[in-house]
């Protein structure tokens, strides 16, 4: 599978994945059920493998070009 992303898209995806990885680590620490903890650890390992495949990119590139008030509002 190949996924082509702009620098901004890749930056945002990386940020989201890193945030979710940290959330999973917290969930694992607080889970006391062996079965669900094992599943969370499995998900955490998969996510870590995905993160390891990312090249070095500007983690803040997704912010470039953003201006307050420039977002589209859907009513």
mmJSON file of the N, C-alpha and C atoms, coordinates in Angstrom:
{"data_MODEL":{"atom_site":{
"group_PDB":["ATOM","ATOM","ATOM","ATOM","ATOM","ATOM","ATOM","ATOM","ATOM","ATOM","ATOM","ATOM","ATOM","ATOM","ATOM","ATOM","ATOM","ATOM","ATOM","ATOM","ATOM","ATOM","ATOM","ATOM","ATOM","ATOM","ATOM","ATOM","ATOM","ATOM","ATOM","ATOM","ATOM","ATOM","ATOM","ATOM","ATOM","ATOM","ATOM","ATOM","ATOM","ATOM","ATOM","ATOM","ATOM","ATOM","ATOM","ATOM","ATOM","ATOM","ATOM","ATOM","ATOM","ATOM","ATOM","ATOM","ATOM","ATOM","ATOM","ATOM","ATOM","ATOM","ATOM","ATOM","ATOM","ATOM","ATOM","ATOM","ATOM","ATOM","ATOM","ATOM","ATOM","ATOM","ATOM","ATOM","ATOM","ATOM","ATOM","ATOM","ATOM","ATOM","ATOM","ATOM","ATOM","ATOM","ATOM","ATOM","ATOM","ATOM","ATOM","ATOM","ATOM","ATOM","ATOM","ATOM","ATOM","ATOM","ATOM","ATOM","ATOM","ATOM","ATOM","ATOM","ATOM","ATOM","ATOM","ATOM","ATOM","ATOM","ATOM","ATOM","ATOM","ATOM","ATOM","ATOM","ATOM","ATOM","ATOM","ATOM","ATOM","ATOM","ATOM","ATOM","ATOM","ATOM","ATOM","ATOM","ATOM","ATOM","ATOM","ATOM","ATOM","ATOM","ATOM","ATOM","ATOM","ATOM","ATOM","ATOM","ATOM","ATOM","ATOM","ATOM","ATOM","ATOM","ATOM","ATOM","ATOM","ATOM","ATOM","ATOM","ATOM","ATOM","ATOM","ATOM","ATOM","ATOM","ATOM","ATOM","ATOM","ATOM","ATOM","ATOM","ATOM","ATOM","ATOM","ATOM","ATOM","ATOM","ATOM","ATOM","ATOM","ATOM","ATOM","ATOM","ATOM","ATOM","ATOM","ATOM","ATOM","ATOM","ATOM","ATOM","ATOM","ATOM","ATOM","ATOM","ATOM","ATOM","ATOM","ATOM","ATOM","ATOM","ATOM","ATOM","ATOM","ATOM","ATOM","ATOM","ATOM","ATOM","ATOM","ATOM","ATOM","ATOM","ATOM","ATOM","ATOM","ATOM","ATOM","ATOM","ATOM","ATOM","ATOM","ATOM","ATOM","ATOM","ATOM","ATOM","ATOM","ATOM","ATOM","ATOM","ATOM"],
"id":[1,2,3,4,5,6,7,8,9,10,11,12,13,14,15,16,17,18,19,20,21,22,23,24,25,26,27,28,29,30,31,32,33,34,35,36,37,38,39,40,41,42,43,44,45,46,47,48,49,50,51,52,53,54,55,56,57,58,59,60,61,62,63,64,65,66,67,68,69,70,71,72,73,74,75,76,77,78,79,80,81,82,83,84,85,86,87,88,89,90,91,92,93,94,95,96,97,98,99,100,101,102,103,104,105,106,107,108,109,110,111,112,113,114,115,116,117,118,119,120,121,122,123,124,125,126,127,128,129,130,131,132,133,134,135,136,137,138,139,140,141,142,143,144,145,146,147,148,149,150,151,152,153,154,155,156,157,158,159,160,161,162,163,164,165,166,167,168,169,170,171,172,173,174,175,176,177,178,179,180,181,182,183,184,185,186,187,188,189,190,191,192,193,194,195,196,197,198,199,200,201,202,203,204,205,206,207,208,209,210,211,212,213,214,215,216,217,218,219,220,221,222,223,224,225],
"type_symbol":["N","C","C","N","C","C","N","C","C","N","C","C","N","C","C","N","C","C","N","C","C","N","C","C","N","C","C","N","C","C","N","C","C","N","C","C","N","C","C","N","C","C","N","C","C","N","C","C","N","C","C","N","C","C","N","C","C","N","C","C","N","C","C","N","C","C","N","C","C","N","C","C","N","C","C","N","C","C","N","C","C","N","C","C","N","C","C","N","C","C","N","C","C","N","C","C","N","C","C","N","C","C","N","C","C","N","C","C","N","C","C","N","C","C","N","C","C","N","C","C","N","C","C","N","C","C","N","C","C","N","C","C","N","C","C","N","C","C","N","C","C","N","C","C","N","C","C","N","C","C","N","C","C","N","C","C","N","C","C","N","C","C","N","C","C","N","C","C","N","C","C","N","C","C","N","C","C","N","C","C","N","C","C","N","C","C","N","C","C","N","C","C","N","C","C","N","C","C","N","C","C","N","C","C","N","C","C","N","C","C","N","C","C","N","C","C","N","C","C","N","C","C","N","C","C"],
"label_atom_id":["N","CA","C","N","CA","C","N","CA","C","N","CA","C","N","CA","C","N","CA","C","N","CA","C","N","CA","C","N","CA","C","N","CA","C","N","CA","C","N","CA","C","N","CA","C","N","CA","C","N","CA","C","N","CA","C","N","CA","C","N","CA","C","N","CA","C","N","CA","C","N","CA","C","N","CA","C","N","CA","C","N","CA","C","N","CA","C","N","CA","C","N","CA","C","N","CA","C","N","CA","C","N","CA","C","N","CA","C","N","CA","C","N","CA","C","N","CA","C","N","CA","C","N","CA","C","N","CA","C","N","CA","C","N","CA","C","N","CA","C","N","CA","C","N","CA","C","N","CA","C","N","CA","C","N","CA","C","N","CA","C","N","CA","C","N","CA","C","N","CA","C","N","CA","C","N","CA","C","N","CA","C","N","CA","C","N","CA","C","N","CA","C","N","CA","C","N","CA","C","N","CA","C","N","CA","C","N","CA","C","N","CA","C","N","CA","C","N","CA","C","N","CA","C","N","CA","C","N","CA","C","N","CA","C","N","CA","C","N","CA","C","N","CA","C","N","CA","C","N","CA","C","N","CA","C","N","CA","C","N","CA","C"],
"label_alt_id":[null,null,null,null,null,null,null,null,null,null,null,null,null,null,null,null,null,null,null,null,null,null,null,null,null,null,null,null,null,null,null,null,null,null,null,null,null,null,null,null,null,null,null,null,null,null,null,null,null,null,null,null,null,null,null,null,null,null,null,null,null,null,null,null,null,null,null,null,null,null,null,null,null,null,null,null,null,null,null,null,null,null,null,null,null,null,null,null,null,null,null,null,null,null,null,null,null,null,null,null,null,null,null,null,null,null,null,null,null,null,null,null,null,null,null,null,null,null,null,null,null,null,null,null,null,null,null,null,null,null,null,null,null,null,null,null,null,null,null,null,null,null,null,null,null,null,null,null,null,null,null,null,null,null,null,null,null,null,null,null,null,null,null,null,null,null,null,null,null,null,null,null,null,null,null,null,null,null,null,null,null,null,null,null,null,null,null,null,null,null,null,null,null,null,null,null,null,null,null,null,null,null,null,null,null,null,null,null,null,null,null,null,null,null,null,null,null,null,null,null,null,null,null,null,null],
"label_comp_id":["UNK","UNK","UNK","UNK","UNK","UNK","UNK","UNK","UNK","UNK","UNK","UNK","UNK","UNK","UNK","UNK","UNK","UNK","UNK","UNK","UNK","UNK","UNK","UNK","UNK","UNK","UNK","UNK","UNK","UNK","UNK","UNK","UNK","UNK","UNK","UNK","UNK","UNK","UNK","UNK","UNK","UNK","UNK","UNK","UNK","UNK","UNK","UNK","UNK","UNK","UNK","UNK","UNK","UNK","UNK","UNK","UNK","UNK","UNK","UNK","UNK","UNK","UNK","UNK","UNK","UNK","UNK","UNK","UNK","UNK","UNK","UNK","UNK","UNK","UNK","UNK","UNK","UNK","UNK","UNK","UNK","UNK","UNK","UNK","UNK","UNK","UNK","UNK","UNK","UNK","UNK","UNK","UNK","UNK","UNK","UNK","UNK","UNK","UNK","UNK","UNK","UNK","UNK","UNK","UNK","UNK","UNK","UNK","UNK","UNK","UNK","UNK","UNK","UNK","UNK","UNK","UNK","UNK","UNK","UNK","UNK","UNK","UNK","UNK","UNK","UNK","UNK","UNK","UNK","UNK","UNK","UNK","UNK","UNK","UNK","UNK","UNK","UNK","UNK","UNK","UNK","UNK","UNK","UNK","UNK","UNK","UNK","UNK","UNK","UNK","UNK","UNK","UNK","UNK","UNK","UNK","UNK","UNK","UNK","UNK","UNK","UNK","UNK","UNK","UNK","UNK","UNK","UNK","UNK","UNK","UNK","UNK","UNK","UNK","UNK","UNK","UNK","UNK","UNK","UNK","UNK","UNK","UNK","UNK","UNK","UNK","UNK","UNK","UNK","UNK","UNK","UNK","UNK","UNK","UNK","UNK","UNK","UNK","UNK","UNK","UNK","UNK","UNK","UNK","UNK","UNK","UNK","UNK","UNK","UNK","UNK","UNK","UNK","UNK","UNK","UNK","UNK","UNK","UNK","UNK","UNK","UNK","UNK","UNK","UNK"],
"label_asym_id":["A","A","A","A","A","A","A","A","A","A","A","A","A","A","A","A","A","A","A","A","A","A","A","A","A","A","A","A","A","A","A","A","A","A","A","A","A","A","A","A","A","A","A","A","A","A","A","A","A","A","A","A","A","A","A","A","A","A","A","A","A","A","A","A","A","A","A","A","A","A","A","A","A","A","A","A","A","A","A","A","A","A","A","A","A","A","A","A","A","A","A","A","A","A","A","A","A","A","A","A","A","A","A","A","A","A","A","A","A","A","A","A","A","A","A","A","A","A","A","A","A","A","A","A","A","A","A","A","A","A","A","A","A","A","A","A","A","A","A","A","A","A","A","A","A","A","A","A","A","A","A","A","A","A","A","A","A","A","A","A","A","A","A","A","A","A","A","A","A","A","A","A","A","A","A","A","A","A","A","A","A","A","A","A","A","A","A","A","A","A","A","A","A","A","A","A","A","A","A","A","A","A","A","A","A","A","A","A","A","A","A","A","A","A","A","A","A","A","A","A","A","A","A","A","A"],
"label_entity_id":["1","1","1","1","1","1","1","1","1","1","1","1","1","1","1","1","1","1","1","1","1","1","1","1","1","1","1","1","1","1","1","1","1","1","1","1","1","1","1","1","1","1","1","1","1","1","1","1","1","1","1","1","1","1","1","1","1","1","1","1","1","1","1","1","1","1","1","1","1","1","1","1","1","1","1","1","1","1","1","1","1","1","1","1","1","1","1","1","1","1","1","1","1","1","1","1","1","1","1","1","1","1","1","1","1","1","1","1","1","1","1","1","1","1","1","1","1","1","1","1","1","1","1","1","1","1","1","1","1","1","1","1","1","1","1","1","1","1","1","1","1","1","1","1","1","1","1","1","1","1","1","1","1","1","1","1","1","1","1","1","1","1","1","1","1","1","1","1","1","1","1","1","1","1","1","1","1","1","1","1","1","1","1","1","1","1","1","1","1","1","1","1","1","1","1","1","1","1","1","1","1","1","1","1","1","1","1","1","1","1","1","1","1","1","1","1","1","1","1","1","1","1","1","1","1"],
"label_seq_id":[1,1,1,2,2,2,3,3,3,4,4,4,5,5,5,6,6,6,7,7,7,8,8,8,9,9,9,10,10,10,11,11,11,12,12,12,13,13,13,14,14,14,15,15,15,16,16,16,17,17,17,18,18,18,19,19,19,20,20,20,21,21,21,22,22,22,23,23,23,24,24,24,25,25,25,26,26,26,27,27,27,28,28,28,29,29,29,30,30,30,31,31,31,32,32,32,33,33,33,34,34,34,35,35,35,36,36,36,37,37,37,38,38,38,39,39,39,40,40,40,41,41,41,42,42,42,43,43,43,44,44,44,45,45,45,46,46,46,47,47,47,48,48,48,49,49,49,50,50,50,51,51,51,52,52,52,53,53,53,54,54,54,55,55,55,56,56,56,57,57,57,58,58,58,59,59,59,60,60,60,61,61,61,62,62,62,63,63,63,64,64,64,65,65,65,66,66,66,67,67,67,68,68,68,69,69,69,70,70,70,71,71,71,72,72,72,73,73,73,74,74,74,75,75,75],
"pdbx_PDB_ins_code":[null,null,null,null,null,null,null,null,null,null,null,null,null,null,null,null,null,null,null,null,null,null,null,null,null,null,null,null,null,null,null,null,null,null,null,null,null,null,null,null,null,null,null,null,null,null,null,null,null,null,null,null,null,null,null,null,null,null,null,null,null,null,null,null,null,null,null,null,null,null,null,null,null,null,null,null,null,null,null,null,null,null,null,null,null,null,null,null,null,null,null,null,null,null,null,null,null,null,null,null,null,null,null,null,null,null,null,null,null,null,null,null,null,null,null,null,null,null,null,null,null,null,null,null,null,null,null,null,null,null,null,null,null,null,null,null,null,null,null,null,null,null,null,null,null,null,null,null,null,null,null,null,null,null,null,null,null,null,null,null,null,null,null,null,null,null,null,null,null,null,null,null,null,null,null,null,null,null,null,null,null,null,null,null,null,null,null,null,null,null,null,null,null,null,null,null,null,null,null,null,null,null,null,null,null,null,null,null,null,null,null,null,null,null,null,null,null,null,null,null,null,null,null,null,null],
"Cartn_x":[0.84,0.0,0.886,0.478,1.215,0.24,0.68,-0.143,0.664,0.155,0.849,0.192,0.99,0.489,1.338,0.707,1.471,2.218,3.161,3.884,2.919,1.94,0.969,0.132,-0.315,-1.117,-0.299,0.931,1.801,2.099,2.298,2.575,1.396,0.193,-0.996,-1.217,-1.065,-1.238,-0.235,1.001,2.021,1.638,1.164,0.756,-0.38,-1.376,-2.525,-2.065,-1.21,-0.722,0.096,0.936,1.732,0.836,-0.181,-1.111,-1.846,-2.303,-3.018,-2.092,-0.838,0.129,0.288,0.387,0.503,-0.758,-1.92,-3.179,-3.225,-2.78,-2.764,-1.857,-0.719,0.207,-0.448,-1.213,-1.932,-3.012,-3.751,-4.786,-4.195,-3.063,-2.415,-2.072,-1.535,-1.143,-2.337,-3.507,-4.68,-5.614,-5.34,-6.215,-5.79,-6.752,-6.439,-6.926,-7.613,-8.074,-6.963,-6.547,-5.448,-5.784,-7.024,-7.418,-7.403,-8.041,-8.077,-6.704,-5.938,-4.585,-3.713,-3.851,-3.087,-3.477,-4.771,-5.226,-4.675,-4.696,-4.16,-2.661,-1.942,-0.508,-0.25,-1.083,-0.974,-1.177,-2.225,-2.485,-1.34,-0.787,0.322,1.554,1.833,2.977,2.776,1.554,1.262,1.429,0.921,1.031,2.486,3.261,4.695,5.388,5.023,5.612,5.257,4.018,3.607,4.413,4.523,5.272,6.735,7.3,8.705,8.922,7.872,7.985,7.957,7.593,7.544,8.954,9.194,10.486,10.525,11.697,11.819,11.099,10.086,9.354,9.155,8.834,8.537,7.197,7.24,6.026,5.018,5.45,4.552,4.13,4.412,4.071,2.57,1.779,0.329,-0.225,0.558,0.112,0.338,1.273,1.606,0.384,0.199,-0.909,-2.212,-2.247,-3.477,-3.596,-4.772,-5.062,-6.401,-6.487,-7.734,-8.803,-9.944,-11.042,-11.026,-10.004,-9.916,-10.634,-11.102,-11.784,-13.179,-13.637,-14.982,-15.953,-17.044,-18.078,-19.252,-19.686,-20.853,-22.018,-23.094,-24.274,-25.334],
"Cartn_y":[-1.171,0.0,1.234,2.227,3.476,4.607,5.571,6.712,7.967,8.806,10.048,11.205,11.907,13.018,14.262,15.413,16.655,16.739,17.662,17.843,18.193,19.036,19.418,18.218,17.41,16.231,15.227,14.982,14.046,14.535,15.832,16.422,16.228,16.48,16.321,14.853,13.971,12.544,12.063,12.48,12.105,12.588,13.818,14.378,13.574,13.215,12.433,11.046,10.407,9.079,9.107,10.11,10.214,10.446,11.3,11.542,10.259,9.516,8.261,7.234,7.22,6.301,6.596,7.863,8.238,7.869,8.07,7.696,6.191,5.411,3.955,3.542,4.196,3.867,4.096,5.175,5.466,4.407,4.05,3.026,1.708,1.324,0.068,0.104,1.222,1.327,1.216,1.673,1.691,0.506,-0.348,-1.492,-2.668,-3.263,-4.374,-5.716,-5.704,-6.94,-7.472,-8.704,-9.266,-9.302,-9.653,-9.773,-8.413,-7.408,-6.101,-5.431,-5.674,-5.12,-5.698,-7.011,-7.651,-7.049,-6.798,-6.19,-4.773,-3.991,-2.634,-2.645,-3.577,-3.691,-4.046,-4.911,-5.269,-4.029,-3.244,-2.022,-1.033,-0.932,-0.011,-0.406,-1.708,-2.183,-1.91,-2.145,-1.862,-0.375,0.447,1.894,2.336,1.749,2.064,1.695,0.544,0.137,1.127,1.605,2.608,3.885,4.347,5.576,5.448,4.27,4.054,4.147,4.009,4.082,5.515,6.461,7.853,8.403,9.105,9.775,10.992,11.554,12.785,13.906,14.483,15.592,16.679,17.868,18.988,18.714,18.444,18.071,19.215,20.407,21.558,22.082,21.345,21.788,21.933,21.176,21.262,22.62,23.398,24.714,25.788,25.551,26.545,26.917,28.191,28.668,28.827,28.411,28.551,29.979,30.549,31.867,31.799,32.459,32.512,33.134,32.49,33.01,32.51,31.71,31.246,29.909,29.291,28.005,28.183,27.189,27.223,26.703,27.41,26.989,26.432,25.249,24.633,24.766,25.347,25.572,24.548],
"Cartn_z":[0.0,0.0,0.0,-0.761,-0.806,-0.532,0.247,0.604,0.315,-0.559,-0.899,-0.155,0.625,1.434,1.211,1.344,1.345,2.675,2.776,4.04,5.168,4.876,5.901,6.344,5.393,5.728,6.53,6.117,6.823,8.236,8.374,9.68,10.626,10.131,10.964,11.307,10.338,10.598,11.635,11.515,12.492,13.882,13.969,15.263,15.88,15.06,15.538,16.001,15.212,15.58,16.869,17.022,18.26,19.47,19.301,20.41,20.791,19.794,20.074,20.716,20.294,20.883,22.374,22.719,24.137,24.909,24.3,24.954,25.208,24.239,24.405,25.556,25.675,26.761,28.116,28.219,29.472,29.711,28.663,28.791,29.267,28.726,29.114,30.596,31.062,32.477,33.413,32.971,33.844,33.663,32.707,32.441,33.305,33.988,34.889,34.351,33.234,32.611,31.699,31.931,31.143,29.656,29.332,27.928,27.224,27.812,27.155,27.189,28.233,28.304,27.184,26.936,25.865,24.516,24.317,23.072,22.921,23.989,23.951,23.664,24.248,23.987,22.529,21.972,20.564,19.69,19.984,19.231,19.381,20.571,20.826,20.013,19.936,19.147,17.664,17.155,15.749,15.447,16.33,16.126,16.177,17.057,17.127,15.819,15.226,13.945,12.846,12.865,11.87,12.061,13.297,13.574,13.158,13.33,12.956,11.45,10.673,9.209,8.685,9.526,9.084,8.917,7.824,7.672,8.597,8.741,9.527,8.773,9.395,8.782,9.822,9.336,10.226,10.897,12.176,12.897,12.984,12.684,12.773,11.406,10.353,8.995,8.801,9.58,9.418,9.842,10.551,11.024,9.958,9.047,8.029,7.2,6.994,6.176,6.927,8.188,8.963,9.481,9.314,9.861,10.581,11.704,12.44,11.552,11.486,10.674,9.242,8.883,7.504,7.292,8.378,8.253,7.68,6.983,6.414,7.452,7.625,8.563,7.789,8.167,7.526,8.474,7.973,8.819,8.51],
"occupancy":[1.0,1.0,1.0,1.0,1.0,1.0,1.0,1.0,1.0,1.0,1.0,1.0,1.0,1.0,1.0,1.0,1.0,1.0,1.0,1.0,1.0,1.0,1.0,1.0,1.0,1.0,1.0,1.0,1.0,1.0,1.0,1.0,1.0,1.0,1.0,1.0,1.0,1.0,1.0,1.0,1.0,1.0,1.0,1.0,1.0,1.0,1.0,1.0,1.0,1.0,1.0,1.0,1.0,1.0,1.0,1.0,1.0,1.0,1.0,1.0,1.0,1.0,1.0,1.0,1.0,1.0,1.0,1.0,1.0,1.0,1.0,1.0,1.0,1.0,1.0,1.0,1.0,1.0,1.0,1.0,1.0,1.0,1.0,1.0,1.0,1.0,1.0,1.0,1.0,1.0,1.0,1.0,1.0,1.0,1.0,1.0,1.0,1.0,1.0,1.0,1.0,1.0,1.0,1.0,1.0,1.0,1.0,1.0,1.0,1.0,1.0,1.0,1.0,1.0,1.0,1.0,1.0,1.0,1.0,1.0,1.0,1.0,1.0,1.0,1.0,1.0,1.0,1.0,1.0,1.0,1.0,1.0,1.0,1.0,1.0,1.0,1.0,1.0,1.0,1.0,1.0,1.0,1.0,1.0,1.0,1.0,1.0,1.0,1.0,1.0,1.0,1.0,1.0,1.0,1.0,1.0,1.0,1.0,1.0,1.0,1.0,1.0,1.0,1.0,1.0,1.0,1.0,1.0,1.0,1.0,1.0,1.0,1.0,1.0,1.0,1.0,1.0,1.0,1.0,1.0,1.0,1.0,1.0,1.0,1.0,1.0,1.0,1.0,1.0,1.0,1.0,1.0,1.0,1.0,1.0,1.0,1.0,1.0,1.0,1.0,1.0,1.0,1.0,1.0,1.0,1.0,1.0,1.0,1.0,1.0,1.0,1.0,1.0,1.0,1.0,1.0,1.0,1.0,1.0,1.0,1.0,1.0,1.0,1.0,1.0],
"B_iso_or_equiv":[0.0,0.0,0.0,0.0,0.0,0.0,0.0,0.0,0.0,0.0,0.0,0.0,0.0,0.0,0.0,0.0,0.0,0.0,0.0,0.0,0.0,0.0,0.0,0.0,0.0,0.0,0.0,0.0,0.0,0.0,0.0,0.0,0.0,0.0,0.0,0.0,0.0,0.0,0.0,0.0,0.0,0.0,0.0,0.0,0.0,0.0,0.0,0.0,0.0,0.0,0.0,0.0,0.0,0.0,0.0,0.0,0.0,0.0,0.0,0.0,0.0,0.0,0.0,0.0,0.0,0.0,0.0,0.0,0.0,0.0,0.0,0.0,0.0,0.0,0.0,0.0,0.0,0.0,0.0,0.0,0.0,0.0,0.0,0.0,0.0,0.0,0.0,0.0,0.0,0.0,0.0,0.0,0.0,0.0,0.0,0.0,0.0,0.0,0.0,0.0,0.0,0.0,0.0,0.0,0.0,0.0,0.0,0.0,0.0,0.0,0.0,0.0,0.0,0.0,0.0,0.0,0.0,0.0,0.0,0.0,0.0,0.0,0.0,0.0,0.0,0.0,0.0,0.0,0.0,0.0,0.0,0.0,0.0,0.0,0.0,0.0,0.0,0.0,0.0,0.0,0.0,0.0,0.0,0.0,0.0,0.0,0.0,0.0,0.0,0.0,0.0,0.0,0.0,0.0,0.0,0.0,0.0,0.0,0.0,0.0,0.0,0.0,0.0,0.0,0.0,0.0,0.0,0.0,0.0,0.0,0.0,0.0,0.0,0.0,0.0,0.0,0.0,0.0,0.0,0.0,0.0,0.0,0.0,0.0,0.0,0.0,0.0,0.0,0.0,0.0,0.0,0.0,0.0,0.0,0.0,0.0,0.0,0.0,0.0,0.0,0.0,0.0,0.0,0.0,0.0,0.0,0.0,0.0,0.0,0.0,0.0,0.0,0.0,0.0,0.0,0.0,0.0,0.0,0.0,0.0,0.0,0.0,0.0,0.0,0.0],
"pdbx_formal_charge":[null,null,null,null,null,null,null,null,null,null,null,null,null,null,null,null,null,null,null,null,null,null,null,null,null,null,null,null,null,null,null,null,null,null,null,null,null,null,null,null,null,null,null,null,null,null,null,null,null,null,null,null,null,null,null,null,null,null,null,null,null,null,null,null,null,null,null,null,null,null,null,null,null,null,null,null,null,null,null,null,null,null,null,null,null,null,null,null,null,null,null,null,null,null,null,null,null,null,null,null,null,null,null,null,null,null,null,null,null,null,null,null,null,null,null,null,null,null,null,null,null,null,null,null,null,null,null,null,null,null,null,null,null,null,null,null,null,null,null,null,null,null,null,null,null,null,null,null,null,null,null,null,null,null,null,null,null,null,null,null,null,null,null,null,null,null,null,null,null,null,null,null,null,null,null,null,null,null,null,null,null,null,null,null,null,null,null,null,null,null,null,null,null,null,null,null,null,null,null,null,null,null,null,null,null,null,null,null,null,null,null,null,null,null,null,null,null,null,null,null,null,null,null,null,null],
"auth_seq_id":[1,1,1,2,2,2,3,3,3,4,4,4,5,5,5,6,6,6,7,7,7,8,8,8,9,9,9,10,10,10,11,11,11,12,12,12,13,13,13,14,14,14,15,15,15,16,16,16,17,17,17,18,18,18,19,19,19,20,20,20,21,21,21,22,22,22,23,23,23,24,24,24,25,25,25,26,26,26,27,27,27,28,28,28,29,29,29,30,30,30,31,31,31,32,32,32,33,33,33,34,34,34,35,35,35,36,36,36,37,37,37,38,38,38,39,39,39,40,40,40,41,41,41,42,42,42,43,43,43,44,44,44,45,45,45,46,46,46,47,47,47,48,48,48,49,49,49,50,50,50,51,51,51,52,52,52,53,53,53,54,54,54,55,55,55,56,56,56,57,57,57,58,58,58,59,59,59,60,60,60,61,61,61,62,62,62,63,63,63,64,64,64,65,65,65,66,66,66,67,67,67,68,68,68,69,69,69,70,70,70,71,71,71,72,72,72,73,73,73,74,74,74,75,75,75],
"auth_comp_id":["UNK","UNK","UNK","UNK","UNK","UNK","UNK","UNK","UNK","UNK","UNK","UNK","UNK","UNK","UNK","UNK","UNK","UNK","UNK","UNK","UNK","UNK","UNK","UNK","UNK","UNK","UNK","UNK","UNK","UNK","UNK","UNK","UNK","UNK","UNK","UNK","UNK","UNK","UNK","UNK","UNK","UNK","UNK","UNK","UNK","UNK","UNK","UNK","UNK","UNK","UNK","UNK","UNK","UNK","UNK","UNK","UNK","UNK","UNK","UNK","UNK","UNK","UNK","UNK","UNK","UNK","UNK","UNK","UNK","UNK","UNK","UNK","UNK","UNK","UNK","UNK","UNK","UNK","UNK","UNK","UNK","UNK","UNK","UNK","UNK","UNK","UNK","UNK","UNK","UNK","UNK","UNK","UNK","UNK","UNK","UNK","UNK","UNK","UNK","UNK","UNK","UNK","UNK","UNK","UNK","UNK","UNK","UNK","UNK","UNK","UNK","UNK","UNK","UNK","UNK","UNK","UNK","UNK","UNK","UNK","UNK","UNK","UNK","UNK","UNK","UNK","UNK","UNK","UNK","UNK","UNK","UNK","UNK","UNK","UNK","UNK","UNK","UNK","UNK","UNK","UNK","UNK","UNK","UNK","UNK","UNK","UNK","UNK","UNK","UNK","UNK","UNK","UNK","UNK","UNK","UNK","UNK","UNK","UNK","UNK","UNK","UNK","UNK","UNK","UNK","UNK","UNK","UNK","UNK","UNK","UNK","UNK","UNK","UNK","UNK","UNK","UNK","UNK","UNK","UNK","UNK","UNK","UNK","UNK","UNK","UNK","UNK","UNK","UNK","UNK","UNK","UNK","UNK","UNK","UNK","UNK","UNK","UNK","UNK","UNK","UNK","UNK","UNK","UNK","UNK","UNK","UNK","UNK","UNK","UNK","UNK","UNK","UNK","UNK","UNK","UNK","UNK","UNK","UNK","UNK","UNK","UNK","UNK","UNK","UNK"],
"auth_asym_id":["A","A","A","A","A","A","A","A","A","A","A","A","A","A","A","A","A","A","A","A","A","A","A","A","A","A","A","A","A","A","A","A","A","A","A","A","A","A","A","A","A","A","A","A","A","A","A","A","A","A","A","A","A","A","A","A","A","A","A","A","A","A","A","A","A","A","A","A","A","A","A","A","A","A","A","A","A","A","A","A","A","A","A","A","A","A","A","A","A","A","A","A","A","A","A","A","A","A","A","A","A","A","A","A","A","A","A","A","A","A","A","A","A","A","A","A","A","A","A","A","A","A","A","A","A","A","A","A","A","A","A","A","A","A","A","A","A","A","A","A","A","A","A","A","A","A","A","A","A","A","A","A","A","A","A","A","A","A","A","A","A","A","A","A","A","A","A","A","A","A","A","A","A","A","A","A","A","A","A","A","A","A","A","A","A","A","A","A","A","A","A","A","A","A","A","A","A","A","A","A","A","A","A","A","A","A","A","A","A","A","A","A","A","A","A","A","A","A","A","A","A","A","A","A","A"],
"auth_atom_id":["N","CA","C","N","CA","C","N","CA","C","N","CA","C","N","CA","C","N","CA","C","N","CA","C","N","CA","C","N","CA","C","N","CA","C","N","CA","C","N","CA","C","N","CA","C","N","CA","C","N","CA","C","N","CA","C","N","CA","C","N","CA","C","N","CA","C","N","CA","C","N","CA","C","N","CA","C","N","CA","C","N","CA","C","N","CA","C","N","CA","C","N","CA","C","N","CA","C","N","CA","C","N","CA","C","N","CA","C","N","CA","C","N","CA","C","N","CA","C","N","CA","C","N","CA","C","N","CA","C","N","CA","C","N","CA","C","N","CA","C","N","CA","C","N","CA","C","N","CA","C","N","CA","C","N","CA","C","N","CA","C","N","CA","C","N","CA","C","N","CA","C","N","CA","C","N","CA","C","N","CA","C","N","CA","C","N","CA","C","N","CA","C","N","CA","C","N","CA","C","N","CA","C","N","CA","C","N","CA","C","N","CA","C","N","CA","C","N","CA","C","N","CA","C","N","CA","C","N","CA","C","N","CA","C","N","CA","C","N","CA","C","N","CA","C","N","CA","C","N","CA","C","N","CA","C","N","CA","C","N","CA","C"],
"pdbx_PDB_model_num":[1,1,1,1,1,1,1,1,1,1,1,1,1,1,1,1,1,1,1,1,1,1,1,1,1,1,1,1,1,1,1,1,1,1,1,1,1,1,1,1,1,1,1,1,1,1,1,1,1,1,1,1,1,1,1,1,1,1,1,1,1,1,1,1,1,1,1,1,1,1,1,1,1,1,1,1,1,1,1,1,1,1,1,1,1,1,1,1,1,1,1,1,1,1,1,1,1,1,1,1,1,1,1,1,1,1,1,1,1,1,1,1,1,1,1,1,1,1,1,1,1,1,1,1,1,1,1,1,1,1,1,1,1,1,1,1,1,1,1,1,1,1,1,1,1,1,1,1,1,1,1,1,1,1,1,1,1,1,1,1,1,1,1,1,1,1,1,1,1,1,1,1,1,1,1,1,1,1,1,1,1,1,1,1,1,1,1,1,1,1,1,1,1,1,1,1,1,1,1,1,1,1,1,1,1,1,1,1,1,1,1,1,1,1,1,1,1,1,1,1,1,1,1,1,1]
}}}
